């Protein structure tokens, strides 16, 4: 799995774990909502600063955004956070 895809899927994973919509996450990170979608789809070529921002927002270490196991789990998440039941 490529780095952009890993970070994207892990961003989605942690956003779901925090029960945040893309809009809520965008507000917390100060990113545009469309950019959140681009990140989660693995299409954003993120800067180190933006990766740090994402990790800080979730209160996790940066290396967790590169975890392949959680990225694979994120592939099974529904399209919308309100449909996700833990």
N, CA, C and O atoms as a GROMACS GRO file, in nm:
protein
  344
    1UNK      N    1   0.085  -0.118   0.000
    1UNK     CA    2   0.000   0.000   0.000
    1UNK      C    3   0.090   0.124   0.000
    1UNK      O    4   0.190   0.128   0.071
    2UNK      N    5   0.054   0.222  -0.079
    2UNK     CA    6   0.133   0.345  -0.087
    2UNK      C    7   0.105   0.436   0.032
    2UNK      O    8   0.000   0.427   0.095
    3UNK      N    9   0.201   0.523   0.062
    3UNK     CA   10   0.192   0.612   0.179
    3UNK      C   11   0.066   0.698   0.177
    3UNK      O   12   0.000   0.712   0.280
    4UNK      N   13   0.031   0.755   0.062
    4UNK     CA   14  -0.089   0.842   0.056
    4UNK      C   15  -0.215   0.762   0.089
    4UNK      O   16  -0.305   0.812   0.155
    5UNK      N   17  -0.220   0.638   0.041
    5UNK     CA   18  -0.336   0.554   0.069
    5UNK      C   19  -0.340   0.516   0.218
    5UNK      O   20  -0.446   0.517   0.280
    6UNK      N   21  -0.223   0.482   0.275
    6UNK     CA   22  -0.216   0.448   0.417
    6UNK      C   23  -0.265   0.563   0.504
    6UNK      O   24  -0.349   0.543   0.593
    7UNK      N   25  -0.214   0.681   0.480
    7UNK     CA   26  -0.254   0.797   0.560
    7UNK      C   27  -0.402   0.826   0.540
    7UNK      O   28  -0.472   0.858   0.635
    8UNK      N   29  -0.449   0.816   0.418
    8UNK     CA   30  -0.590   0.842   0.390
    8UNK      C   31  -0.684   0.746   0.462
    8UNK      O   32  -0.780   0.788   0.525
    9UNK      N   33  -0.655   0.618   0.450
    9UNK     CA   34  -0.740   0.519   0.516
    9UNK      C   35  -0.732   0.529   0.667
    9UNK      O   36  -0.833   0.513   0.736
   10UNK      N   37  -0.614   0.554   0.719
   10UNK     CA   38  -0.601   0.569   0.864
   10UNK      C   39  -0.668   0.696   0.914
   10UNK      O   40  -0.722   0.698   1.025
   11UNK      N   41  -0.665   0.801   0.835
   11UNK     CA   42  -0.738   0.923   0.871
   11UNK      C   43  -0.887   0.892   0.882
   11UNK      O   44  -0.954   0.933   0.976
   12UNK      N   45  -0.937   0.818   0.784
   12UNK     CA   46  -1.078   0.779   0.786
   12UNK      C   47  -1.107   0.693   0.910
   12UNK      O   48  -1.207   0.712   0.978
   13UNK      N   49  -1.017   0.597   0.937
   13UNK     CA   50  -1.035   0.509   1.053
   13UNK      C   51  -1.047   0.588   1.183
   13UNK      O   52  -1.141   0.568   1.260
   14UNK      N   53  -0.953   0.678   1.206
   14UNK     CA   54  -0.955   0.754   1.331
   14UNK      C   55  -1.069   0.856   1.335
   14UNK      O   56  -1.120   0.887   1.442
   15UNK      N   57  -1.108   0.907   1.220
   15UNK     CA   58  -1.224   0.997   1.217
   15UNK      C   59  -1.349   0.921   1.259
   15UNK      O   60  -1.431   0.973   1.335
   16UNK      N   61  -1.364   0.798   1.211
   16UNK     CA   62  -1.479   0.716   1.250
   16UNK      C   63  -1.473   0.680   1.397
   16UNK      O   64  -1.575   0.682   1.466
   17UNK      N   65  -1.353   0.647   1.447
   17UNK     CA   66  -1.340   0.611   1.588
   17UNK      C   67  -1.377   0.729   1.678
   17UNK      O   68  -1.425   0.710   1.790
   18UNK      N   69  -1.355   0.850   1.629
   18UNK     CA   70  -1.391   0.971   1.703
   18UNK      C   71  -1.532   1.020   1.670
   18UNK      O   72  -1.575   1.125   1.719
   19UNK      N   73  -1.603   0.943   1.587
   19UNK     CA   74  -1.740   0.974   1.548
   19UNK      C   75  -1.755   1.116   1.492
   19UNK      O   76  -1.847   1.190   1.527
   20UNK      N   77  -1.662   1.151   1.404
   20UNK     CA   78  -1.663   1.283   1.341
   20UNK      C   79  -1.706   1.270   1.196
   20UNK      O   80  -1.662   1.179   1.125
   21UNK      N   81  -1.792   1.359   1.152
   21UNK     CA   82  -1.821   1.367   1.010
   21UNK      C   83  -1.702   1.434   0.942
   21UNK      O   84  -1.615   1.490   1.009
   22UNK      N   85  -1.698   1.429   0.810
   22UNK     CA   86  -1.591   1.499   0.739
   22UNK      C   87  -1.598   1.648   0.768
   22UNK      O   88  -1.494   1.714   0.780
   23UNK      N   89  -1.717   1.701   0.778
   23UNK     CA   90  -1.732   1.844   0.806
   23UNK      C   91  -1.678   1.879   0.945
   23UNK      O   92  -1.607   1.979   0.961
   24UNK      N   93  -1.709   1.799   1.045
   24UNK     CA   94  -1.659   1.824   1.180
   24UNK      C   95  -1.506   1.813   1.184
   24UNK      O   96  -1.439   1.894   1.248
   25UNK      N   97  -1.454   1.712   1.116
   25UNK     CA   98  -1.309   1.695   1.111
   25UNK      C   99  -1.242   1.811   1.039
   25UNK      O  100  -1.136   1.858   1.080
   26UNK      N  101  -1.304   1.858   0.932
   26UNK     CA  102  -1.251   1.974   0.859
   26UNK      C  103  -1.245   2.096   0.949
   26UNK      O  104  -1.148   2.171   0.946
   27UNK      N  105  -1.348   2.117   1.029
   27UNK     CA  106  -1.350   2.230   1.122
   27UNK      C  107  -1.238   2.220   1.225
   27UNK      O  108  -1.176   2.321   1.260
   28UNK      N  109  -1.212   2.100   1.274
   28UNK     CA  110  -1.107   2.081   1.374
   28UNK      C  111  -0.966   2.102   1.316
   28UNK      O  112  -0.878   2.156   1.383
   29UNK      N  113  -0.947   2.058   1.192
   29UNK     CA  114  -0.814   2.066   1.131
   29UNK      C  115  -0.792   2.197   1.056
   29UNK      O  116  -0.679   2.232   1.022
   30UNK      N  117  -0.901   2.269   1.030
   30UNK     CA  118  -0.898   2.391   0.948
   30UNK      C  119  -0.870   2.361   0.800
   30UNK      O  120  -0.826   2.448   0.725
   31UNK      N  121  -0.895   2.235   0.760
   31UNK     CA  122  -0.886   2.196   0.619
   31UNK      C  123  -1.023   2.217   0.556
   31UNK      O  124  -1.124   2.219   0.627
   32UNK      N  125  -1.027   2.232   0.426
   32UNK     CA  126  -1.156   2.237   0.355
   32UNK      C  127  -1.214   2.096   0.351
   32UNK      O  128  -1.141   1.997   0.345
   33UNK      N  129  -1.346   2.089   0.353
   33UNK     CA  130  -1.412   1.959   0.356
   33UNK      C  131  -1.376   1.875   0.233
   33UNK      O  132  -1.358   1.754   0.245
   34UNK      N  133  -1.365   1.936   0.118
   34UNK     CA  134  -1.328   1.863  -0.004
   34UNK      C  135  -1.189   1.802   0.010
   34UNK      O  136  -1.161   1.695  -0.044
   35UNK      N  137  -1.101   1.870   0.083
   35UNK     CA  138  -0.966   1.820   0.104
   35UNK      C  139  -0.968   1.695   0.192
   35UNK      O  140  -0.887   1.604   0.172
   36UNK      N  141  -1.058   1.689   0.288
   36UNK     CA  142  -1.072   1.571   0.374
   36UNK      C  143  -1.106   1.450   0.287
   36UNK      O  144  -1.049   1.343   0.303
   37UNK      N  145  -1.199   1.467   0.196
   37UNK     CA  146  -1.236   1.360   0.105
   37UNK      C  147  -1.117   1.316   0.020
   37UNK      O  148  -1.095   1.197   0.001
   38UNK      N  149  -1.042   1.411  -0.029
   38UNK     CA  150  -0.924   1.382  -0.111
   38UNK      C  151  -0.821   1.303  -0.029
   38UNK      O  152  -0.760   1.209  -0.079
   39UNK      N  153  -0.802   1.344   0.097
   39UNK     CA  154  -0.709   1.272   0.186
   39UNK      C  155  -0.755   1.128   0.204
   39UNK      O  156  -0.677   1.035   0.185
   40UNK      N  157  -0.881   1.112   0.242
   40UNK     CA  158  -0.932   0.979   0.273
   40UNK      C  159  -0.936   0.886   0.151
   40UNK      O  160  -0.931   0.764   0.166
   41UNK      N  161  -0.944   0.943   0.034
   41UNK     CA  162  -0.940   0.863  -0.088
   41UNK      C  163  -0.797   0.828  -0.130
   41UNK      O  164  -0.776   0.757  -0.228
   42UNK      N  165  -0.700   0.878  -0.056
   42UNK     CA  166  -0.560   0.848  -0.087
   42UNK      C  167  -0.504   0.928  -0.202
   42UNK      O  168  -0.404   0.889  -0.262
   43UNK      N  169  -0.569   1.039  -0.235
   43UNK     CA  170  -0.528   1.120  -0.349
   43UNK      C  171  -0.454   1.247  -0.310
   43UNK      O  172  -0.411   1.323  -0.398
   44UNK      N  173  -0.437   1.273  -0.180
   44UNK     CA  174  -0.372   1.396  -0.136
   44UNK      C  175  -0.224   1.369  -0.108
   44UNK      O  176  -0.188   1.276  -0.036
   45UNK      N  177  -0.140   1.451  -0.167
   45UNK     CA  178   0.003   1.444  -0.140
   45UNK      C  179   0.030   1.538  -0.024
   45UNK      O  180   0.065   1.655  -0.043
   46UNK      N  181   0.014   1.485   0.098
   46UNK     CA  182   0.018   1.566   0.220
   46UNK      C  183   0.159   1.611   0.255
   46UNK      O  184   0.256   1.540   0.231
   47UNK      N  185   0.167   1.730   0.312
   47UNK     CA  186   0.294   1.777   0.366
   47UNK      C  187   0.311   1.717   0.506
   47UNK      O  188   0.215   1.669   0.566
   48UNK      N  189   0.432   1.720   0.556
   48UNK     CA  190   0.458   1.673   0.692
   48UNK      C  191   0.377   1.754   0.792
   48UNK      O  192   0.328   1.700   0.892
   49UNK      N  193   0.362   1.883   0.766
   49UNK     CA  194   0.286   1.971   0.854
   49UNK      C  195   0.140   1.926   0.862
   49UNK      O  196   0.081   1.925   0.970
   50UNK      N  197   0.082   1.888   0.748
   50UNK     CA  198  -0.057   1.844   0.748
   50UNK      C  199  -0.073   1.707   0.815
   50UNK      O  200  -0.173   1.683   0.883
   51UNK      N  201   0.026   1.619   0.798
   51UNK     CA  202   0.022   1.489   0.866
   51UNK      C  203   0.031   1.511   1.017
   51UNK      O  204  -0.042   1.447   1.093
   52UNK      N  205   0.118   1.600   1.060
   52UNK     CA  206   0.127   1.634   1.203
   52UNK      C  207  -0.006   1.689   1.254
   52UNK      O  208  -0.048   1.655   1.364
   53UNK      N  209  -0.070   1.773   1.176
   53UNK     CA  210  -0.198   1.833   1.214
   53UNK      C  211  -0.305   1.725   1.232
   53UNK      O  212  -0.381   1.728   1.328
   54UNK      N  213  -0.309   1.630   1.140
   54UNK     CA  214  -0.408   1.522   1.149
   54UNK      C  215  -0.384   1.440   1.277
   54UNK      O  216  -0.478   1.414   1.352
   55UNK      N  217  -0.259   1.401   1.300
   55UNK     CA  218  -0.226   1.322   1.419
   55UNK      C  219  -0.260   1.398   1.546
   55UNK      O  220  -0.316   1.342   1.640
   56UNK      N  221  -0.225   1.525   1.550
   56UNK     CA  222  -0.253   1.608   1.668
   56UNK      C  223  -0.403   1.618   1.693
   56UNK      O  224  -0.448   1.611   1.808
   57UNK      N  225  -0.480   1.634   1.588
   57UNK     CA  226  -0.626   1.644   1.601
   57UNK      C  227  -0.684   1.518   1.665
   57UNK      O  228  -0.777   1.527   1.745
   58UNK      N  229  -0.630   1.402   1.629
   58UNK     CA  230  -0.678   1.277   1.686
   58UNK      C  231  -0.610   1.242   1.819
   58UNK      O  232  -0.655   1.150   1.889
   59UNK      N  233  -0.504   1.314   1.854
   59UNK     CA  234  -0.431   1.284   1.977
   59UNK      C  235  -0.353   1.154   1.967
   59UNK      O  236  -0.340   1.080   2.065
   60UNK      N  237  -0.300   1.126   1.847
   60UNK     CA  238  -0.223   1.003   1.824
   60UNK      C  239  -0.084   1.038   1.774
   60UNK      O  240  -0.058   1.152   1.736
   61UNK      N  241   0.004   0.940   1.775
   61UNK     CA  242   0.137   0.961   1.719
   61UNK      C  243   0.130   0.947   1.567
   61UNK      O  244   0.046   0.874   1.514
   62UNK      N  245   0.218   1.015   1.499
   62UNK     CA  246   0.219   1.018   1.352
   62UNK      C  247   0.231   0.877   1.294
   62UNK      O  248   0.169   0.847   1.192
   63UNK      N  249   0.310   0.792   1.356
   63UNK     CA  250   0.332   0.658   1.300
   63UNK      C  251   0.203   0.577   1.287
   63UNK      O  252   0.195   0.488   1.203
   64UNK      N  253   0.102   0.607   1.369
   64UNK     CA  254  -0.025   0.536   1.358
   64UNK      C  255  -0.097   0.566   1.227
   64UNK      O  256  -0.181   0.487   1.183
   65UNK      N  257  -0.066   0.678   1.166
   65UNK     CA  258  -0.128   0.710   1.036
   65UNK      C  259  -0.068   0.628   0.922
   65UNK      O  260  -0.118   0.632   0.810
   66UNK      N  261   0.037   0.553   0.951
   66UNK     CA  262   0.102   0.469   0.851
   66UNK      C  263   0.084   0.320   0.882
   66UNK      O  264   0.154   0.236   0.825
   67UNK      N  265  -0.008   0.287   0.972
   67UNK     CA  266  -0.031   0.149   1.014
   67UNK      C  267  -0.114   0.075   0.910
   67UNK      O  268  -0.227   0.114   0.881
   68UNK      N  269  -0.058  -0.031   0.854
   68UNK     CA  270  -0.126  -0.103   0.748
   68UNK      C  271  -0.248  -0.182   0.797
   68UNK      O  272  -0.346  -0.196   0.724
   69UNK      N  273  -0.242  -0.234   0.918
   69UNK     CA  274  -0.353  -0.313   0.971
   69UNK      C  275  -0.481  -0.229   0.986
   69UNK      O  276  -0.588  -0.272   0.946
   70UNK      N  277  -0.468  -0.110   1.044
   70UNK     CA  278  -0.587  -0.026   1.058
   70UNK      C  279  -0.633   0.027   0.923
   70UNK      O  280  -0.752   0.047   0.902
   71UNK      N  281  -0.540   0.050   0.833
   71UNK     CA  282  -0.578   0.096   0.698
   71UNK      C  283  -0.663  -0.010   0.629
   71UNK      O  284  -0.762   0.023   0.563
   72UNK      N  285  -0.626  -0.136   0.644
   72UNK     CA  286  -0.705  -0.244   0.584
   72UNK      C  287  -0.844  -0.251   0.647
   72UNK      O  288  -0.943  -0.275   0.578
   73UNK      N  289  -0.851  -0.230   0.778
   73UNK     CA  290  -0.980  -0.230   0.846
   73UNK      C  291  -1.068  -0.114   0.800
   73UNK      O  292  -1.190  -0.128   0.792
   74UNK      N  293  -1.006  -0.001   0.770
   74UNK     CA  294  -1.080   0.118   0.727
   74UNK      C  295  -1.150   0.096   0.594
   74UNK      O  296  -1.249   0.162   0.564
   75UNK      N  297  -1.100   0.005   0.514
   75UNK     CA  298  -1.164  -0.023   0.384
   75UNK      C  299  -1.307  -0.075   0.401
   75UNK      O  300  -1.389  -0.062   0.310
   76UNK      N  301  -1.337  -0.132   0.517
   76UNK     CA  302  -1.469  -0.190   0.542
   76UNK      C  303  -1.568  -0.094   0.606
   76UNK      O  304  -1.682  -0.130   0.634
   77UNK      N  305  -1.524   0.029   0.632
   77UNK     CA  306  -1.614   0.126   0.695
   77UNK      C  307  -1.718   0.174   0.596
   77UNK      O  308  -1.692   0.182   0.476
   78UNK      N  309  -1.838   0.207   0.646
   78UNK     CA  310  -1.942   0.261   0.557
   78UNK      C  311  -1.905   0.401   0.508
   78UNK      O  312  -1.811   0.462   0.559
   79UNK      N  313  -1.977   0.449   0.412
   79UNK     CA  314  -1.951   0.581   0.354
   79UNK      C  315  -1.975   0.694   0.452
   79UNK      O  316  -1.907   0.797   0.446
   80UNK      N  317  -2.070   0.678   0.543
   80UNK     CA  318  -2.107   0.786   0.634
   80UNK      C  319  -2.084   0.746   0.778
   80UNK      O  320  -2.112   0.633   0.817
   81UNK      N  321  -2.031   0.839   0.857
   81UNK     CA  322  -2.000   0.812   0.998
   81UNK      C  323  -2.125   0.781   1.080
   81UNK      O  324  -2.117   0.704   1.175
   82UNK      N  325  -2.238   0.839   1.045
   82UNK     CA  326  -2.359   0.815   1.124
   82UNK      C  327  -2.417   0.675   1.101
   82UNK      O  328  -2.508   0.633   1.172
   83UNK      N  329  -2.364   0.602   1.003
   83UNK     CA  330  -2.407   0.466   0.978
   83UNK      C  331  -2.320   0.364   1.051
   83UNK      O  332  -2.350   0.245   1.053
   84UNK      N  333  -2.212   0.414   1.112
   84UNK     CA  334  -2.115   0.326   1.178
   84UNK      C  335  -2.159   0.301   1.321
   84UNK      O  336  -2.178   0.394   1.399
   85UNK      N  337  -2.174   0.175   1.355
   85UNK     CA  338  -2.212   0.140   1.491
   85UNK      C  339  -2.100   0.057   1.550
   85UNK      O  340  -2.054  -0.040   1.490
   86UNK      N  341  -2.056   0.095   1.666
   86UNK     CA  342  -1.946   0.027   1.734
   86UNK      C  343  -1.997  -0.077   1.829
   86UNK      O  344  -1.919  -0.145   1.895
   0.00000   0.00000   0.00000
